[in-house]
């Protein structure tokens, strides 16, 4: 729980969750409550910023029951049945417009879902951490969610299907993760706020060349919006699309991003810090959803950097990066430089969660 008062928001937050951390957990449940007297968005990672300050309350609750199939071994498949709701109530908001009225609407959203999941772990080193053994998740997570949105501007039905699978390749040549989903709302005006997305993530095995060790990381992500509201747009500002890209001009209802990173792990230490040198190339294509994606606007970022990592410290990783952005938009520069603390990247998880709608971000 917490209270915050800064240039962006003022309000209270409360979160309580018991998740399905391991397959042996029978019950998962949780609640979330937010009361903001002044904020420019409901959640800190919300892709849409309100043009005027919001005064809003939000609360949700969920519960789920896990059932093991065949046995209770760590590798067994589990089925999770879950249900929950969330309520959103605005006391001050932008004037709802016909093309965006559902987004800033008062509503109670009821959701239920069924998840088929299997998790097991393979151990390896030098992936996202240095100096420790890491657990790579293998398995799958397939999810069906249905919801009913009791909305002041018209009740709607919601449904989505999400499929994912991640496994080591034959002879441990690498790790491949595949995921895809489709979903949206259906109301009086027909199908709206729909989304199709797909992700491919590949991590090569550790390659030794003399005393040098390196890996190749590649990722592709595609998102297509269907009948999205005018205020809802995709961008390329997150680091998993184009690193260091912060333009607000490059937006659209359709996005394709490709990322490649080459990481060289150094054996020598620098004042107890393990070091890795990396080079990357990111490409993003974004634009309206009425045309083929490869005919849209292209943006890119290329660069290099170094990471200093110490597992014994709280901040873990110091990150130094220099990047160049050919064909950059007018609201950003050709060169970008950053020195910061980087949070540890996580593997995709096959953990069942509370039933929630897709986020268009």
TAHUFEN-V142873 format. One record per residue. RES is the residue in three letters. PSI is psi in whole degrees, -180 to 180 (none if undefined). D_FIRST is the distance of its C-alpha to the first C-alpha in Angstrom with 2 decimals. Layout:
res={RES:RES}
psi={PSI:PSI}
d_first={D_FIRST:D_FIRST}
This chain:
res={UNK:UNK:UNK:UNK:UNK:UNK:UNK:UNK:UNK:UNK:UNK:UNK:UNK:UNK:UNK:UNK:UNK:UNK:UNK:UNK:UNK:UNK:UNK:UNK:UNK:UNK:UNK:UNK:UNK:UNK:UNK:UNK:UNK:UNK:UNK:UNK:UNK:UNK:UNK:UNK:UNK:UNK:UNK:UNK:UNK:UNK:UNK:UNK:UNK:UNK:UNK:UNK:UNK:UNK:UNK:UNK:UNK:UNK:UNK:UNK:UNK:UNK:UNK:UNK:UNK:UNK:UNK:UNK:UNK:UNK:UNK:UNK:UNK:UNK:UNK:UNK:UNK:UNK:UNK:UNK:UNK:UNK:UNK:UNK:UNK:UNK:UNK:UNK:UNK:UNK:UNK:UNK:UNK:UNK:UNK:UNK:UNK:UNK:UNK:UNK:UNK:UNK:UNK:UNK:UNK:UNK:UNK:UNK:UNK:UNK:UNK:UNK:UNK:UNK:UNK:UNK:UNK:UNK:UNK:UNK:UNK:UNK:UNK:UNK:UNK:UNK:UNK:UNK:UNK:UNK:UNK:UNK:UNK:UNK:UNK:UNK:UNK:UNK:UNK:UNK:UNK:UNK:UNK:UNK:UNK:UNK:UNK:UNK:UNK:UNK:UNK:UNK:UNK:UNK:UNK:UNK:UNK:UNK:UNK:UNK:UNK:UNK:UNK:UNK:UNK:UNK:UNK:UNK:UNK:UNK:UNK:UNK:UNK:UNK:UNK:UNK:UNK:UNK:UNK:UNK:UNK:UNK:UNK:UNK:UNK:UNK:UNK:UNK:UNK:UNK:UNK:UNK:UNK:UNK:UNK:UNK:UNK:UNK:UNK:UNK:UNK:UNK:UNK:UNK:UNK:UNK:UNK:UNK:UNK:UNK:UNK:UNK:UNK:UNK:UNK:UNK:UNK:UNK:UNK:UNK:UNK:UNK:UNK:UNK:UNK:UNK:UNK:UNK:UNK:UNK:UNK:UNK:UNK:UNK:UNK:UNK:UNK:UNK:UNK:UNK:UNK:UNK:UNK:UNK:UNK:UNK:UNK:UNK:UNK:UNK:UNK:UNK:UNK:UNK:UNK:UNK:UNK:UNK:UNK:UNK:UNK:UNK:UNK:UNK:UNK:UNK:UNK:UNK:UNK:UNK:UNK:UNK:UNK:UNK:UNK:UNK:UNK:UNK:UNK:UNK:UNK:UNK:UNK:UNK:UNK:UNK:UNK:UNK:UNK:UNK:UNK:UNK:UNK:UNK:UNK:UNK:UNK:UNK:UNK:UNK:UNK:UNK:UNK:UNK:UNK:UNK:UNK:UNK:UNK:UNK:UNK:UNK:UNK:UNK:UNK:UNK:UNK:UNK:UNK:UNK:UNK:UNK:UNK:UNK:UNK:UNK:UNK:UNK:UNK:UNK:UNK:UNK:UNK:UNK:UNK:UNK:UNK:UNK:UNK:UNK:UNK:UNK:UNK:UNK:UNK:UNK:UNK:UNK:UNK:UNK:UNK:UNK:UNK:UNK:UNK:UNK:UNK:UNK:UNK:UNK:UNK}
psi={154:168:138:146:100:-170:-20:-38:156:125:-171:149:147:129:133:122:138:105:174:68:-39:155:-20:-13:127:-41:138:146:167:170:155:130:133:136:102:127:-20:121:156:-3:158:-47:152:-29:18:128:-14:125:128:140:-24:155:142:143:109:150:143:130:151:162:151:160:149:153:130:139:125:143:125:-60:-180:29:159:-24:5:155:143:148:130:124:126:154:155:-177:160:144:133:124:121:134:-25:133:167:152:120:129:155:-37:-11:9:-31:-26:-42:48:152:129:160:123:117:133:145:151:160:132:131:124:147:134:135:166:138:136:142:179:163:59:-79:-9:164:135:-2:163:133:149:115:122:135:152:-150:162:115:130:137:128:136:142:160:119:105:98:142:-22:15:126:149:155:152:145:147:157:130:130:137:151:136:130:155:142:170:138:26:41:-9:177:129:127:131:138:149:152:159:138:175:-176:153:122:-156:-32:7:-158:134:166:45:163:139:130:154:145:138:128:126:133:121:164:164:123:126:130:91:-125:1:146:135:164:157:128:126:148:141:137:135:133:133:120:139:119:45:156:158:-35:-16:123:148:159:-176:21:-16:149:-19:10:-72:116:129:4:124:15:139:-3:-31:89:165:-177:3:135:139:129:142:131:139:131:132:121:126:117:121:142:-27:155:157:101:53:6:131:145:146:134:137:152:148:156:123:138:134:138:127:149:-168:162:9:-2:165:137:-36:-4:4:-172:135:139:157:164:133:146:-172:167:-175:143:133:120:135:113:-17:-8:156:-44:-8:-68:126:137:121:123:137:128:153:141:87:146:41:154:169:-22:17:166:167:-32:139:139:138:140:113:-180:126:127:152:129:145:152:158:138:145:23:128:145:179:146:122:152:159:149:132:94:none}
d_first={0.00:3.76:7.30:10.29:13.97:16.58:19.80:18.31:15.38:13.85:11.01:7.53:5.42:4.19:6.26:8.53:11.93:15.15:17.55:21.30:21.29:24.87:27.56:27.91:24.58:25.67:22.57:19.53:16.88:13.43:11.54:9.71:9.19:9.68:11.52:13.44:16.31:17.77:17.52:20.21:18.61:16.15:14.78:15.11:17.85:19.57:23.28:24.17:23.63:24.32:27.41:26.05:22.58:20.59:19.03:17.28:15.04:14.24:13.28:14.65:15.47:17.93:19.97:22.80:25.68:27.44:31.22:33.21:36.57:39.54:37.85:34.66:35.47:32.89:34.91:35.15:34.18:31.50:31.06:27.68:27.63:24.35:23.47:20.65:20.10:18.13:18.67:18.89:20.12:21.33:22.21:23.61:24.79:27.86:30.96:31.14:34.16:36.31:35.55:31.76:31.06:29.06:26.43:25.10:25.79:24.13:24.01:22.90:23.30:24.31:24.60:26.27:27.35:29.42:29.00:31.70:30.54:32.13:30.77:32.68:32.50:35.19:34.92:35.94:35.40:35.13:33.22:29.77:29.75:32.53:33.77:31.96:32.73:30.71:30.34:31.56:30.57:33.53:33.67:32.77:30.29:31.84:29.86:30.93:28.56:29.66:27.85:28.79:27.42:28.07:28.29:29.66:32.10:33.37:32.12:32.09:32.19:30.41:31.36:31.11:32.59:31.20:33.24:32.61:34.51:34.44:37.15:39.21:42.56:45.86:46.70:43.15:44.15:40.61:37.46:37.43:34.55:35.36:33.17:33.90:32.71:33.86:32.26:31.98:32.18:35.27:35.93:38.84:39.40:39.52:37.52:34.89:31.87:33.32:32.74:34.61:33.26:34.56:33.72:35.94:34.76:37.27:36.99:40.38:41.30:41.52:44.90:46.82:49.45:50.95:48.29:45.98:43.26:41.69:39.91:39.93:36.82:37.50:35.43:36.39:34.21:35.49:33.78:35.81:34.55:36.52:36.72:33.53:32.78:34.17:30.82:29.70:31.01:30.74:30.98:31.61:28.94:26.86:28.17:29.07:31.67:33.23:31.73:31.24:32.37:30.66:33.18:32.26:35.87:35.94:34.44:35.72:35.32:36.60:35.78:37.21:36.04:37.76:36.55:38.51:37.60:39.94:38.44:40.73:39.36:41.18:42.23:42.33:39.36:38.45:37.23:35.54:34.06:35.24:36.44:36.83:38.69:38.03:39.69:38.46:39.75:37.61:39.16:37.62:39.49:37.98:39.43:40.10:40.30:43.86:45.54:45.70:42.89:45.35:46.93:43.75:42.70:42.32:40.11:39.81:38.52:40.26:39.46:39.01:36.83:35.89:32.87:32.49:30.41:29.55:27.69:27.21:25.11:21.42:22.40:24.99:27.09:28.73:30.05:33.14:34.51:37.42:37.93:40.59:40.28:43.70:44.14:40.89:39.92:40.78:37.24:36.90:39.19:41.38:39.84:36.22:35.07:31.68:30.52:26.90:24.65:24.53:21.86:23.55:24.84:24.31:26.92:26.77:25.27:27.00:24.05:23.83:20.73:19.65:22.38:21.62:24.17:25.45:24.08:26.94:26.11}
